[in-house]
Amino acid sequence: MLFFPAAHAIIDWSRPPESLDQELQQIIPEAELGRRLADKLFKVWRLDGEESWVLVHIEVQSQEELDFAERMYVYNYRCFDRYRRPVISLAVLGDERVSWRPSSYGYALGGCEVSLKFPIVKLLDYESQWQSLEESQNPFTVIVMAHLKTKATRGVPQQRKQWKWSLVRRLFEGGYSREEIVRLFRLIDWMMVLPKELQQEFKDQLKRYQQERTMPFLSRIELDAMEEGLQQGL
């Protein structure tokens, strides 16, 4: 398991997690919905058969959010208060600040004390573990690698195109299912944005690569959708 081994160990993975997007919208104020699209809420079952909810916060802003830990606490108790389900709160930090690692929130007043501790993953830490990422068969490592190289190639589009192709080719040759490849490809394409000319070069390279294979992973419709997203600036 790449992230959060303690949470992973208590979940029954033979039962697929269920996305709870509508329930999440009920606990996030409407004014915050736009900037909280990266947050996800899932229903899972523990190995003891009991139901739990997992609230995942993904923070990718380059500007430090001083209220991040407080927001983790607020969303956790809102979720429990509204739905009366045990909640596991997890945080994935994609920023570039080595020392920013919020992992708890609490206060004490008049003999009363409340607190929340939550595990975090700092994607920046994986820069020094690149070889381990390359050797891992976990499909999410490709997304971590794409995230790191997106930041490393900011302002250097030619290098970004090279890394984007390297990671996409890794998908095709990594033994993943077609569904996994398509989903991961869409994320990489969304993260590693290229100027129009370089994106067209990337698309042409991808077409040539697929023509050499007996079973293309991405259909013409999916490639056209990629082009449409480029034209819309996505």
C-alpha positions, 0 to 999 in steps of 0.5 A: 500500500502506497499511502495510509497503511493503518487505514488500509489495514482495517478496510475490507477491500473485497467490498468496493468503496462507494462514492458519496458525492451527494453526502459530501455536498451536504457538509461543505458550504456552497461557497466552498464547493468550487475550491473543494472539488478535490475532496472525496467522501467514500463509504467503506466496510471494515474487516469486522463488518462495520460500516465507516466513512473515509473523508479524503482531503487533497490539498494542491494549492501553492499558497499555504492555507492557515485554516487547513487543519481546522477545516479537517476538523470541521468537516469530520464533525459535520460528517459525523453530526449529520450522518452518525458514521465513524469518519476516517479523515486523511490528507494528501498534501501536494504543495511545495513547502517542506515544513508545512505538515498540518496533522492535528487541530484542537482547543481547550477551554474551561476544562473542556477539550476537543481535538482531531489528529489525522494522518497526512501524505506529503507528495514532496517526500517522494522526490527522494524515493523516485526509484521506489516509485519506478519499481512499484506496481501500484497504479497510483505511483504514476499519478504521484510521478506525474504530480512531481514532474508537473511541478519540476517542469513548470516553465519548461514545456519541452521537458514536460512533454518528454516526461508526459510521454514517458509516464503514459508509455509506462501506463501502457507497458505496466500490465494495467487493465484498459479501464485503469489505463484510461482513467490514469491517462485522463489524470495525467493529461489533465495534470501535465498541460502542454502548449497547443503545438506540443500537445499535438505532437504528444497526441501524434506520438500517442497515435503512432505508438498505438498503431504499432500495438495489436490492441489500442488502449485509447479509442479515436473518441477518447483521443478526440475528447483529449483534443476537445479538452485542449481547445477548451483550455482544460 
